[in-house]
Amino acid sequence: MSIEELYERYVKPLPARDRLRLVSITTEDLSRETAEHEDSRTRSLLDYEGIAKDNPVGVDAQEYVTSLRSEWDHRP
């Protein structure tokens, strides 16, 4: 059953007050899920400290990445 069919069959016939309550419950549930998901992905800027410390200033980023990749090809 599609969401549209579900809505037409079960939600649309409900009184406006009940549909609003359903929206409220759904919104609260989604907000909670989103907050939990974002909390698990939240990082501090300090987590990235030193991540590119070997990247020399003034070198083109693509050239730097290309040189790193060529090093990988020559590793045992």
C-alpha positions as CSV (number, residue, x, y, z in Angstrom):
1,M,0.0,0.0,0.0
2,S,1.4,3.4,-0.9
3,I,1.6,6.4,1.4
4,E,-1.1,8.1,-0.6
5,E,-3.4,5.1,-0.3
6,L,-2.7,4.9,3.4
7,Y,-3.6,8.6,3.7
8,E,-6.8,8.4,1.7
9,R,-8.0,5.3,3.5
10,Y,-7.1,5.9,7.1
11,V,-6.0,9.5,7.7
12,K,-8.2,11.7,5.5
13,P,-11.5,10.4,7.1
14,L,-10.3,11.4,10.6
15,P,-11.6,14.6,12.1
16,A,-9.3,17.6,11.6
17,R,-8.4,17.6,15.4
18,D,-7.2,14.0,15.1
19,R,-5.2,14.6,11.9
20,L,-3.5,17.6,13.6
21,R,-2.6,15.3,16.6
22,L,-1.2,12.8,14.1
23,V,0.9,15.5,12.5
24,S,2.1,16.5,16.0
25,I,3.1,13.0,17.0
26,T,4.8,12.4,13.7
27,T,6.7,15.7,14.0
28,E,7.9,14.9,17.5
29,D,9.0,11.5,16.5
30,L,11.0,12.8,13.5
31,S,12.5,15.6,15.5
32,R,13.7,13.0,18.1
33,E,15.2,10.8,15.4
34,T,16.9,13.7,13.7
35,A,18.4,15.0,16.9
36,E,19.7,11.5,17.8
37,H,21.2,11.1,14.4
38,E,22.8,14.5,14.4
39,D,24.2,14.0,17.9
40,S,26.0,10.8,16.8
41,R,27.5,12.7,13.8
42,T,28.5,15.9,15.6
43,R,32.2,16.6,15.6
44,S,34.3,19.3,17.1
45,L,36.5,21.4,14.8
46,L,39.4,20.2,17.0
47,D,38.8,16.6,15.8
48,Y,40.4,17.7,12.5
49,E,43.4,19.3,14.1
50,G,46.6,18.3,12.2
51,I,44.7,16.4,9.5
52,A,46.6,18.1,6.7
53,K,49.8,19.1,8.6
54,D,52.1,17.8,5.9
55,N,50.3,19.8,3.1
56,P,52.8,22.5,2.1
57,V,51.4,26.0,1.8
58,G,51.1,27.2,-1.7
59,V,50.9,23.8,-3.4
60,D,47.8,23.2,-5.5
61,A,45.5,20.7,-3.8
62,Q,45.1,18.5,-6.8
63,E,48.8,18.3,-7.3
64,Y,49.2,17.3,-3.7
65,V,46.6,14.6,-3.9
66,T,48.2,13.3,-7.2
67,S,51.6,13.1,-5.5
68,L,50.1,11.2,-2.5
69,R,48.4,8.7,-4.9
70,S,51.6,8.2,-6.8
71,E,53.3,7.3,-3.5
72,W,50.7,4.7,-2.9
73,D,51.5,3.0,-6.2
74,H,55.2,2.7,-5.2
75,R,54.6,1.2,-1.7
76,P,55.2,-2.5,-1.2
